[in-house]
């Protein structure tokens, strides 16, 4: 047999094996259903920066669904987005049954009209294959685009995926990129992202370790508008107790443990063994002062009496 011909016969089945493997590897990335990324025809706008916003009540209050549908008829972008979300989840309160096809159609229309918030919804839809074949490439495209336009939930989801601790694993772990997106989200006031940045700087993930920067980020978290204090108390208590990026300050450590309510009791008992009664009272007073300044009450804290 001709030597070249023999090599060719061996190469052909090998080629099919390689192509088959590549197709299987990318099977989640291509749905084969012809769905394509929808381009915006209007300038993008983020309608809800707060990840915990009540997307219906914050705009329509107690008005019936008729008010939303009337605005949809008027081609209002936000109303179209809202109705799309409602169709996707279903709403017994508003008499809407789940309709994934209609929901996706409305969300894509809202996105085309510039509703950046819709990009995060489309990321979830295509990523999870809700009412449509799963398409990871399309999901990531909507996630990236909405994150670039400033939608916090998209920025956080992108950061978590790059960090390797998100709900999904669409992207290769890249600490530098995770830090980029956590920084963007934290700069807009996302407390969870600020806490993640403090951790990354402390551990040297995505760059050199820098305890001073770690402390700066952790200190800024408590004043962030979106879940700031929720994420900051335990971290700040640890930083002050161990002197991470700052001097050891047991009074401040006790204060933040007190602000944690009942969850902070075991650590307060441990700290109190190293403190004078005067230091403990000062920490409790500072806890009450913090609550008063931030207009937040922690009934299970000792400082509640001084708020």
Residue pairs with C-beta under 8 A, 6 or more apart in sequence:
28 134
28 135
28 136
29 135
29 136
29 137
30 135
30 137
31 126
31 132
31 133
31 134
31 135
31 138
32 133
33 132
33 133
33 135
35 126
35 132
35 133
35 135
35 138
36 138
37 138
37 141
37 142
38 108
38 111
38 112
39 112
40 111
40 112
40 113
40 114
41 112
41 113
41 114
42 77
42 112
42 113
42 114
43 114
44 114
44 115
44 116
44 149
45 77
45 114
45 115
45 116
46 116
46 117
46 149
46 150
46 151
47 78
47 81
47 115
47 116
47 117
48 55
48 58
48 117
49 150
49 152
49 188
49 189
49 226
50 225
50 226
51 152
51 153
51 156
51 190
51 226
51 227
52 226
52 227
55 82
55 85
55 117
56 68
56 82
56 86
59 78
59 82
60 67
60 68
60 82
64 94
65 86
65 91
65 94
65 95
65 96
68 79
68 82
68 83
68 86
69 79
69 83
71 78
71 79
72 79
72 80
72 83
72 106
75 113
77 110
77 113
77 114
77 115
78 110
78 115
80 106
80 109
80 110
80 113
80 115
81 106
81 107
81 110
81 115
81 117
81 118
81 121
83 106
84 102
84 103
84 104
84 105
84 106
84 107
84 109
84 110
84 118
84 121
85 103
85 107
85 121
86 94
86 96
86 103
87 96
87 98
87 99
87 100
87 102
87 103
87 106
88 98
88 99
88 100
88 103
88 104
88 107
88 121
88 125
88 130
88 131
89 98
90 96
90 97
90 98
100 125
100 130
100 131
100 132
101 131
103 131
104 122
104 125
104 131
104 132
107 118
107 121
107 122
107 125
108 118
108 122
110 117
110 118
111 118
111 119
111 122
111 142
116 146
116 149
116 150
116 151
117 146
117 151
118 146
119 142
119 143
119 145
119 146
119 149
119 151
119 154
120 142
120 143
120 146
120 151
120 153
120 154
120 157
122 138
122 139
122 142
123 139
123 140
123 142
123 143
123 146
123 154
123 157
124 130
124 139
125 131
125 132
125 139
126 132
126 134
126 135
126 136
126 138
126 139
126 142
127 134
127 136
127 139
127 140
127 143
127 168
127 170
128 134
129 135
136 170
139 170
140 170
140 171
143 154
143 157
143 158
144 154
144 158
146 154
147 154
147 155
147 157
147 158
147 181
147 184
150 184
150 188
152 185
152 188
152 189
152 190
152 226
155 181
155 182
155 184
155 185
155 188
155 190
155 193
156 181
156 182
156 185
156 190
156 192
156 193
157 166
157 167
158 171
158 177
158 181
159 177
159 178
159 179
159 180
159 181
159 182
159 185
159 193
159 196
160 166
160 167
160 178
161 168
161 169
161 170
161 171
162 171
162 172
162 173
162 174
162 175
162 177
162 178
162 181
163 173
163 175
163 178
163 182
163 196
164 173
174 206
175 200
175 205
175 206
175 207
176 206
176 207
177 206
178 196
178 200
178 205
178 206
179 197
179 200
179 205
179 206
179 207
182 193
182 194
182 196
182 197
182 200
183 193
183 197
185 193
186 193
186 194
186 196
186 197
186 217
186 220
186 221
186 224
188 226
189 224
189 225
189 226
189 228
190 224
190 226
190 227
191 221
191 224
191 226
191 227
191 228
191 229
191 230
191 231
191 232
192 226
192 227
192 231
194 217
194 218
194 220
194 221
194 224
194 228
194 231
194 232
195 217
195 218
195 221
195 231
195 232
195 235
197 214
197 217
198 214
198 215
198 217
198 218
198 221
198 235
199 205
199 214
200 206
200 207
201 207
201 209
201 210
201 211
201 213
201 214
201 217
202 209
202 211
202 214
202 244
202 245
203 209
204 210
211 244
211 245
212 245
213 245
214 239
214 244
214 245
215 239
215 244
215 245
215 246
216 245
218 232
218 235
218 236
218 239
218 245
219 236
221 228
221 229
221 231
221 232
221 235
221 236
222 228
222 229
222 232
222 233
222 236
229 259
229 294
229 296
232 256
233 256
233 257
233 259
233 260
233 264
234 256
234 260
234 264
236 252
236 256
237 252
237 253
237 254
237 255
237 256
237 257
237 260
237 264
237 267
238 244
238 253
239 245
239 246
240 246
240 248
240 249
240 250
240 252
240 253
240 256
241 248
241 250
241 253
241 271
242 248
250 271
250 274
250 275
250 279
250 283
251 275
251 279
251 282
251 283
251 286
252 283
252 286
253 271
253 283
254 268
254 271
254 272
254 275
254 279
254 280
254 283
254 284
255 283
255 284
255 286
255 287
255 290
255 303
256 264
257 264
257 267
257 268
257 271
258 264
258 268
258 283
258 284
258 287
258 298
258 301
258 302
258 303
259 287
259 290
259 291
259 298
259 301
259 303
260 267
260 301
261 298
261 299
261 300
261 301
262 300
264 301
272 280
275 283
284 302
284 303
284 305
284 306
285 303
285 306
286 303
287 298
287 301
287 302
287 303
287 306
288 301
288 303
288 304
288 305
288 306
288 307
289 303
289 306
290 303
291 297
291 298
291 301
291 303
291 304
291 306
291 307
292 306
292 307
297 304
297 307
298 304
298 307
